Amino acid sequence: MKILVTGGIGYIGSHTCVELLKQGMEVVVFDNLYNAKIDVVDKIKEITGKEITFYQADMRDKESMRPIFEENKIDAVIHFAGLKAVGESVEKPLLYYQNNITGTLNLCELMKEYDCKKMIFSSSATVYGAPKTVPIKEDFPLHTTNPYGTTKLMLEQILTDFCKADPDWHVILLRYFNPIGAHPTAFIGEMPNGVPQNLIPYLTQTAMGIRKELSVFGDDYDTPDGSCIRDYIYVVDLAKAHVCAMTRIMEDQTTEPVEVYNIGTGTGTSVLELINAFEKATGVKLNYKIVGRRAGDIEKVWGNVGKANKVLGWKAETPLEDVLASAWKWQCVLREKGIM
């Protein structure tokens, strides 16, 4: 079984490649290296002892992807490639629509041309917007609050329309919550360019002394400790969910042309709880400061993951403190290498 992983040496993609290889699947990857580094290819081999076939390509350029399909019989695609920073998407909406939407259309045209019509799509809980209640279920109303989330929602609809028009298409949409942590080997992990957009890299860089302090935006929300609540999912557990979804789609177990699953822990953790768990896991005291609320922040978000547990046979299993310890170990490795 030969799987194409788009954006496959990025944060989530690289961890998913590792899990696919561990299950004996052949892995072909393309990445434009916009937010990834080529040495991750070697790190994946170090972890697994297996090779991936790598292409540097940009999905906005359809012809740059053609050799991938010409030179490989691709059985299915896991589609991660795309820009993903919420704040940047607000500043550069046209870039996000062009890259994420146009690029995916190019990919799908090639998939159709080369008779590859099975896809696991990397979606996001951002498609739920600000939910009225929690935990969020897959049938909740969909609404987005930023261009990044809108591209995810639009692509969900586009892929659904493909499946309606062609019964040979089968797609699984994985809507995941907040991926965190690093591989236990500390060979791969999250490595943001510039100022981190996500909480954990900012937290670990503050703990390392790279940043002066961590801002906690608000302590007056309607939550037990006043800080925002999110569902933090370990990136390795998340990668394993993609393997479960791939097994389901390749063994023709899907019962609908498009299936949707929430991927998270099913538990909400507040920002202050996360800080306390990090300090307990690492023994490192974190310098943080309570500041005013940040515009656009949603009070509490976590998912109902019962469907993924039951149908995919998947469950998030790694304790939060172990996940945070992995993130700290990764940050220490980056410092040792002089990367950050």
Helices and strands as residue ranges (DSSP letters): E 2-6, H 11-22, E 26-31, H 40-48, E 53-56, H 62-71, E 76-79, H 86-91, H 93-96, I 97-102, H 103-113, E 118-124, G 125-128, H 147-165, E 170-176, E 178-180, H 199-208, E 214-217, E 229-230, E 232-234, H 235-250, E 258-263, E 269-270, H 271-282, E 288-291, H 306-307, I 308-312, H 320-336
